[in-house]
Amino acid sequence: MENVAREVCDRLVRRGDEVLVICADEPRGSPCRVGEVRVRRLAWCCKLANTNITLGLPLALVREPFDVVHTHLPTPWSADWSVLLARLLGRGSVLSYYNATVGEGLAGWAARAYEASLLRLTLRLADRIVVVSQRWRDELVARFPHSAGKIAVIPTGVDLERFVPGPRGDGRQLLFVGVLDRFHRYKGLDVLIDALAEVRAPFELTVVGEGELREEHERHVARLGLADRVRFAGRVRPEDLPGVYASSDLYVLPSDFAPQEGGYTLTALEAMASGLPVVLSDGAGEVAVDAERFGAGLRVPAGDSARLAEAIERLLADGEERRRMALAARAYVERHHSWEDIARRRRAVYAEAAQLGRDRRRSGRATRAAARQGR
């Protein structure tokens, strides 16, 4: 979600738009400018699941003379305040709905209560709703029929200049990229590790990502006797990530929770832009269907380590098939996931929302004038 916001904001600034990002100050002391984009960092008091509670957000929004605010879910609090204040101030609002709000324990209870109550109001008040896939549009309309007329389907993009095909590995380099915390357990690294225990072809897996589950995954690898073939690289700097993709041979994402992925997970698109064939599970969302349909990779059932092992072994053994898929993967993202095109489409949605806000302000002024005349 943060990567999408950054990419779109960068391109809006290049077009001459005035952009301000308001977000939590995490990590604390983060810079107030990212590239050419201004950032206002707000102190936060606590977190609910992965949402920072920023008590200063309402006042920060009231003080800004914005035309349109673009906020995101699943981050309750910031999304709800942004949409509500935009409506009260007579401004436009756009809400990106990436996936359902989920959690474990108390956070799970709060997420279910939110989805059944406040979320409905936020969706109703938003001027426009952006989803990344047709599947998500259908699901939202089924749950919230009133949202049908305001939804725009705009997929996630990928930086085609930053992520480019490279020299490739030695034919056995596998790659997994994801956050290794409990909120991202659905990425399926445990399923991948189980699958690798069944792969007989030579391989080396690089796991990019950090989080509190890293030690658990490392113990899992050791129990299966894979410690010499699985390397945990930890957090990789953004500037180094393209090189990691370029030196790999196959990207694997065995996600088991499509509603959480949203539809087009960015790491899968980055891999395909880098000329990597992919093995994706059904849980990765629409990107898995597209990869199979366009010949860019293989799709397997979520949670099925045996089928995942078969797919990995098939591509490790067939260099020619990997090369064909690599070309198809790059062609697919060039055609469907250019950030330039996606920023243009989002900007059109912003213009619609801003106009709705202006119409409300004019209507409000006319109503107040009529009331004064009536007195």
C-alpha positions as CSV (number, residue, x, y, z in Angstrom):
1,M,0.0,0.0,0.0
2,E,2.8,2.4,0.9
3,N,4.7,1.5,-2.3
4,V,1.6,2.2,-4.4
5,A,1.1,5.6,-2.8
6,R,4.7,6.6,-3.3
7,E,4.7,5.6,-7.0
8,V,1.5,7.5,-7.7
9,C,2.5,10.6,-5.8
10,D,5.9,10.7,-7.5
11,R,4.2,10.8,-10.9
12,L,1.5,13.3,-9.9
13,V,4.3,15.7,-8.7
14,R,6.1,15.3,-12.0
15,R,2.8,16.3,-13.8
16,G,2.8,19.5,-11.7
17,D,0.2,18.6,-9.1
18,E,0.6,19.7,-5.5
19,V,0.8,16.6,-3.3
20,L,1.1,16.3,0.5
21,V,1.2,13.0,2.2
22,I,0.0,12.9,5.8
23,C,1.0,9.7,7.7
24,A,2.2,8.2,10.9
25,D,5.8,8.9,12.0
26,E,7.0,5.4,11.7
27,P,9.8,4.6,11.9
28,R,10.0,7.6,14.3
29,G,12.1,10.5,12.9
30,S,11.4,9.6,9.3
31,P,12.1,12.3,6.7
32,C,9.6,15.0,5.7
33,R,10.2,14.6,2.0
34,V,10.5,11.4,0.0
35,G,11.9,12.4,-3.4
36,E,9.9,15.4,-4.5
37,V,6.9,14.5,-2.4
38,R,6.2,16.5,0.8
39,V,5.4,14.4,3.9
40,R,3.8,15.5,7.2
41,R,4.6,12.9,9.9
42,L,2.1,12.6,12.8
43,A,2.9,11.3,16.2
44,W,1.1,8.1,17.1
45,C,0.0,6.8,20.5
46,C,-0.6,3.1,19.8
47,K,-1.4,0.5,17.1
48,L,-4.5,-1.5,16.5
49,A,-3.3,-4.5,14.4
50,N,-1.0,-2.8,11.9
51,T,-2.9,0.6,12.0
52,N,-1.2,3.5,13.8
53,I,-3.6,5.6,15.8
54,T,-2.6,9.2,15.1
55,L,-4.7,11.5,17.3
56,G,-3.6,14.6,15.4
57,L,-5.0,13.5,12.1
58,P,-8.4,15.2,12.3
59,L,-6.8,18.6,13.1
60,A,-4.1,18.1,10.4
61,L,-6.8,17.5,7.8
62,V,-8.9,20.5,8.9
63,R,-5.9,22.8,8.5
64,E,-5.1,21.7,4.9
65,P,-6.9,23.4,2.0
66,F,-7.0,20.3,-0.1
67,D,-9.2,19.6,-3.1
68,V,-9.3,15.9,-2.7
69,V,-8.0,13.4,-0.1
70,H,-7.0,9.9,-1.0
71,T,-7.0,7.4,1.8
72,H,-6.7,3.7,2.1
73,L,-8.1,0.6,3.7
74,P,-7.3,-1.6,5.6
75,T,-6.2,1.3,7.8
76,P,-9.3,2.1,9.9
77,W,-9.1,5.4,11.8
78,S,-7.1,7.3,9.1
79,A,-9.5,6.2,6.3
80,D,-12.6,7.0,8.4
81,W,-11.5,10.4,9.5
82,S,-10.3,11.4,6.1
83,V,-13.5,10.5,4.3
84,L,-15.7,12.0,7.1
85,L,-13.8,15.3,7.2
86,A,-13.7,15.6,3.5
87,R,-17.5,15.4,3.4
88,L,-17.9,17.9,6.3
89,L,-15.5,20.3,4.7
90,G,-17.1,20.1,1.2
91,R,-14.0,18.4,-0.3
92,G,-13.6,15.4,-2.5
93,S,-12.5,12.0,-1.2
94,V,-11.1,8.8,-2.8
95,L,-10.8,5.6,-0.9
96,S,-8.6,2.7,-2.1
97,Y,-10.0,-0.6,-0.8
98,Y,-7.1,-3.1,-1.0
99,N,-8.5,-5.9,1.2
100,A,-10.6,-6.8,4.1
101,T,-9.7,-5.6,7.7
102,V,-8.4,-8.7,9.6
103,G,-6.6,-9.5,12.7
104,E,-6.0,-12.1,15.4
105,G,-7.4,-12.2,19.0
106,L,-8.7,-8.8,20.1
107,A,-7.6,-7.3,16.8
108,G,-9.7,-9.8,15.0
109,W,-12.8,-9.1,17.1
110,A,-12.3,-5.3,16.5
111,A,-11.9,-5.9,12.7
112,R,-15.1,-7.9,12.5
113,A,-17.0,-5.2,14.5
114,Y,-15.5,-2.5,12.2
115,E,-16.5,-4.3,9.0
116,A,-20.0,-4.6,10.3
117,S,-20.4,-1.0,11.3
118,L,-18.2,2.0,10.6
119,L,-16.9,0.6,7.3
120,R,-20.4,0.9,5.9
121,L,-20.5,4.6,6.7
122,T,-17.0,5.2,5.3
123,L,-17.8,3.5,2.0
124,R,-21.1,5.4,1.7
125,L,-19.4,8.8,2.3
126,A,-16.5,8.3,0.0
127,D,-16.9,10.0,-3.4
128,R,-15.0,7.4,-5.3
129,I,-13.6,3.9,-4.4
130,V,-10.6,2.4,-6.1
131,V,-10.1,-1.4,-6.1
132,V,-7.3,-3.2,-7.9
133,S,-9.3,-6.0,-9.5
134,Q,-12.7,-6.9,-10.9
135,R,-13.0,-9.6,-8.4
136,W,-12.8,-7.1,-5.6
137,R,-15.3,-4.9,-7.3
138,D,-17.8,-7.8,-7.4
139,E,-17.2,-8.7,-3.8
140,L,-17.7,-5.1,-2.6
141,V,-20.9,-4.6,-4.6
142,A,-22.2,-7.9,-3.3
143,R,-21.6,-6.7,0.3
144,F,-22.3,-3.0,-0.2
145,P,-24.7,-2.6,-3.2
146,H,-24.8,1.2,-2.7
147,S,-21.1,1.4,-3.7
148,A,-21.6,0.1,-7.2
149,G,-21.7,3.4,-9.0
150,K,-18.6,4.9,-7.5
151,I,-16.1,2.0,-7.9
152,A,-13.2,2.3,-10.3
153,V,-11.0,-0.8,-11.1
154,I,-7.4,0.3,-11.4
155,P,-4.7,-2.4,-10.9
156,T,-1.4,-2.0,-9.1
157,G,1.5,-0.9,-11.2
158,V,5.2,-1.6,-11.3
159,D,8.2,0.6,-12.1
160,L,9.3,-0.6,-15.5
161,E,12.5,1.4,-15.5
162,R,13.7,0.2,-12.1
163,F,12.8,-3.4,-12.4
164,V,14.2,-4.8,-15.6
165,P,15.4,-8.2,-16.8
166,G,19.0,-9.1,-15.7
167,P,21.6,-11.7,-16.3
168,R,19.7,-14.4,-14.3
169,G,21.1,-16.9,-11.9
170,D,22.6,-20.4,-12.5
171,G,19.2,-22.0,-13.2
172,R,18.4,-22.9,-9.6
173,Q,17.9,-19.6,-7.8
174,L,14.4,-19.3,-6.2
175,L,13.2,-16.1,-4.6
176,F,10.5,-15.3,-2.0
177,V,9.9,-11.6,-0.9
178,G,7.5,-10.7,1.9
179,V,7.2,-9.4,5.5
180,L,7.9,-12.2,8.0
181,D,5.4,-11.1,10.7
182,R,2.2,-12.7,11.9
183,F,0.0,-10.3,9.9
184,H,1.6,-11.6,6.7
185,R,1.7,-15.3,7.6
186,Y,-0.8,-15.7,4.7
187,K,2.1,-15.2,2.2
188,G,2.6,-18.9,2.6
189,L,6.4,-19.2,3.4
190,D,5.7,-22.2,5.6
191,V,4.0,-23.9,2.6
192,L,6.9,-23.1,0.4
193,I,9.4,-24.6,2.9
194,D,7.3,-27.8,3.1
195,A,7.2,-28.0,-0.7
196,L,11.0,-27.6,-1.0
197,A,11.5,-30.7,1.2
198,E,9.9,-32.6,-1.7
199,V,11.9,-31.0,-4.5
200,R,14.7,-33.2,-5.8
201,A,16.2,-30.8,-8.4
202,P,19.1,-28.6,-7.2
203,F,17.8,-25.3,-5.8
204,E,18.7,-22.4,-3.6
205,L,16.0,-20.2,-2.0
206,T,16.6,-16.6,-1.0
207,V,14.0,-15.3,1.5
208,V,13.9,-11.5,1.5
209,G,12.0,-9.9,4.4
210,E,12.2,-9.4,8.2
211,G,9.7,-9.9,11.1
212,E,9.0,-11.7,14.3
213,L,8.4,-15.0,12.5
214,R,11.8,-15.2,11.0
215,E,13.2,-17.5,13.7
216,E,10.1,-19.7,13.5
217,H,10.7,-20.1,9.7
218,E,14.4,-20.7,10.3
219,R,13.6,-23.5,12.7
220,H,11.2,-25.0,10.2
221,V,13.9,-25.0,7.6
222,A,16.4,-26.7,10.0
223,R,13.9,-29.4,10.9
224,L,13.5,-30.4,7.3
225,G,17.2,-30.4,6.7
226,L,17.2,-27.5,4.2
227,A,19.5,-25.1,6.1
228,D,22.2,-25.3,3.5
229,R,19.8,-24.5,0.7
230,V,17.6,-21.7,2.2
231,R,19.2,-18.3,2.9
232,F,17.4,-15.6,4.9
233,A,18.6,-12.3,3.6
234,G,16.6,-10.1,6.0
235,R,15.5,-6.7,5.0
236,V,17.0,-5.5,1.7
237,R,17.4,-1.8,0.9
238,P,15.0,-0.6,-1.8
239,E,17.9,0.3,-4.1
240,D,19.3,-3.3,-3.9
241,L,16.0,-5.1,-4.5
242,P,16.1,-4.9,-8.3
243,G,19.4,-6.7,-8.3
244,V,18.0,-9.5,-6.1
245,Y,15.2,-10.1,-8.6
246,A,17.6,-9.9,-11.6
247,S,20.0,-12.5,-10.2
248,S,17.2,-15.0,-9.5
249,D,15.6,-17.6,-11.8
250,L,12.1,-18.2,-10.4
251,Y,9.8,-16.2,-8.1
252,V,7.5,-18.1,-5.8
253,L,4.5,-16.7,-3.9
254,P,2.2,-19.4,-2.3
255,S,-0.3,-17.0,-0.6
256,D,-3.3,-18.7,0.9
257,F,-5.6,-15.7,1.5
258,A,-6.7,-13.9,-1.6
259,P,-8.9,-11.4,0.2
260,Q,-5.8,-10.2,2.1
261,E,-3.7,-10.0,-1.0
262,G,-6.2,-7.9,-2.8
263,G,-5.5,-9.0,-6.4
264,Y,-2.1,-7.8,-7.7
265,T,0.6,-8.1,-5.1
266,L,3.4,-5.8,-5.9
267,T,6.3,-8.3,-5.4
268,A,4.8,-10.6,-8.1
269,L,4.6,-7.7,-10.5
270,E,8.2,-6.6,-9.7
271,A,9.4,-10.2,-10.3
272,M,7.6,-10.3,-13.7
273,A,8.9,-6.9,-14.7
274,S,12.4,-8.3,-13.9
275,G,11.8,-11.1,-16.4
276,L,11.2,-13.8,-13.8
277,P,8.8,-16.7,-14.4
278,V,6.5,-17.0,-11.4
279,V,4.8,-19.8,-9.5
280,L,1.8,-18.3,-7.7
281,S,-1.0,-19.9,-5.7
282,D,-4.7,-19.2,-6.1
283,G,-4.4,-17.2,-2.8
284,A,-2.3,-14.6,-4.6
285,G,-5.4,-13.3,-6.3
286,E,-6.0,-12.2,-9.9
287,V,-2.3,-11.9,-10.6
288,A,-2.0,-15.7,-10.4
289,V,-4.8,-16.1,-13.0
290,D,-3.2,-13.5,-15.3
291,A,0.2,-15.1,-15.0
292,E,-1.2,-18.5,-16.1
293,R,-3.3,-17.0,-18.9
294,F,-0.5,-14.9,-20.4
295,G,2.1,-17.7,-20.1
296,A,4.2,-15.9,-17.5
297,G,4.1,-18.7,-14.9
298,L,2.3,-21.5,-13.2
299,R,-0.7,-21.4,-10.9
300,V,-1.2,-23.9,-8.1
301,P,-3.9,-24.5,-5.4
302,A,-3.3,-22.5,-2.2
303,G,-1.9,-24.6,0.7
304,D,-1.0,-27.6,-1.6
305,S,2.7,-28.1,-0.9
306,A,2.8,-31.2,-3.2
307,R,1.5,-29.3,-6.2
308,L,3.8,-26.4,-5.4
309,A,6.8,-28.7,-5.4
310,E,5.7,-30.2,-8.8
311,A,5.5,-26.7,-10.3
312,I,8.9,-25.6,-8.9
313,E,10.6,-28.8,-10.1
314,R,9.0,-28.5,-13.5
315,L,10.4,-25.1,-14.1
316,L,13.8,-25.8,-12.5
317,A,14.2,-28.7,-15.0
318,D,13.2,-26.8,-18.1
319,G,15.3,-23.7,-18.9
320,E,13.6,-23.2,-22.3
321,E,10.2,-22.9,-20.6
322,R,11.6,-20.5,-18.1
323,R,12.9,-18.3,-20.9
324,R,9.5,-18.3,-22.7
325,M,7.8,-17.4,-19.5
326,A,10.3,-14.7,-18.7
327,L,9.6,-12.9,-22.0
328,A,5.8,-13.3,-21.5
329,A,6.1,-11.9,-17.9
330,R,7.8,-8.7,-19.0
331,A,5.4,-8.2,-21.9
332,Y,2.4,-8.7,-19.6
333,V,3.5,-6.0,-17.1
334,E,4.4,-3.6,-19.9
335,R,1.0,-3.9,-21.3
336,H,-1.1,-3.9,-18.1
337,H,0.8,-2.4,-15.2
338,S,2.6,0.7,-16.3
339,W,2.7,3.3,-13.4
340,E,2.4,6.1,-15.9
341,D,-0.9,4.7,-17.2
342,I,-2.2,3.9,-13.7
343,A,-1.3,7.4,-12.3
344,R,-3.2,8.9,-15.3
345,R,-6.2,6.9,-14.5
346,R,-6.1,7.7,-10.8
347,R,-5.7,11.4,-11.6
348,A,-8.9,11.2,-13.5
349,V,-10.7,9.7,-10.5
350,Y,-9.3,12.5,-8.3
351,A,-10.7,15.1,-10.7
352,E,-14.1,13.5,-10.5
353,A,-14.0,13.5,-6.7
354,A,-12.7,17.1,-6.5
355,Q,-15.6,18.2,-8.7
356,L,-18.1,16.5,-6.5
357,G,-16.6,18.3,-3.5
358,R,-16.8,21.7,-5.3
359,D,-20.5,20.9,-6.2
360,R,-21.2,20.3,-2.5
361,R,-19.6,23.5,-1.5
362,R,-21.6,25.5,-4.0
363,S,-24.8,23.8,-3.0
364,G,-24.0,24.5,0.7
365,R,-23.4,28.2,0.0
366,A,-26.6,28.4,-2.0
367,T,-28.6,26.7,0.8
368,R,-27.1,29.1,3.4
369,A,-27.8,32.1,1.2
370,A,-31.4,31.0,0.7
371,A,-31.8,30.5,4.5
372,R,-30.5,34.0,5.1
373,Q,-32.9,35.5,2.6
374,G,-35.7,33.6,4.2
375,R,-35.0,35.1,7.6
